[in-house]
Amino acid sequence: MIRMLVVDDHPIFRRGLVDLISDAPDMTVVAEVDDGLRALQVARDLAWDVALIDVSMPRLNGVEVLRRLRRQFPSGRS
């Protein structure tokens, strides 16, 4: 089972992604958040395999979230 973290500040788009992922038999959404700072908090607390991250978000953009996640989990996340 692939555990997904969905990060997007647009609620309708985020809901659509979550619905699509939920229909896949081998994927599950472990969390959905609406900004980059919250994404970093959740990423530390939950087990996840793949993060779908919006590039343009308030408070902390997706590129910076990715940089920080790579520093925090240099060998990946499992």
Residue pairs with C-beta under 8 A, 6 or more apart in sequence:
1 26
1 27
1 28
2 26
2 27
2 28
2 49
2 50
3 27
3 28
3 30
3 46
3 47
3 48
3 49
3 50
4 21
4 27
4 28
4 29
4 30
4 48
4 49
4 50
4 51
4 52
5 29
5 30
5 31
5 32
5 33
5 39
5 42
5 43
5 46
5 48
5 50
5 51
5 52
6 14
6 17
6 18
6 21
6 29
6 31
6 32
6 33
6 51
6 52
7 32
7 33
7 34
7 35
7 36
7 39
7 51
7 52
7 53
7 54
7 57
7 62
7 65
8 14
8 17
8 32
8 34
8 52
8 53
8 54
8 57
9 34
9 35
9 54
9 56
9 57
9 58
10 54
11 34
14 32
14 34
17 32
17 52
18 29
18 32
21 27
21 28
21 29
22 28
22 29
30 46
30 47
30 48
31 42
31 46
31 48
33 39
33 42
34 57
35 57
35 58
35 59
35 60
36 53
36 57
36 58
36 59
36 60
36 61
36 62
36 64
36 65
37 59
37 60
39 51
39 53
39 60
39 65
40 60
40 65
40 68
40 69
40 72
43 51
43 69
43 72
43 73
43 77
44 72
47 77
47 78
48 77
49 77
49 78
51 69
53 62
53 65
53 66
54 62
55 61
55 62
55 63
56 62
57 65
69 77
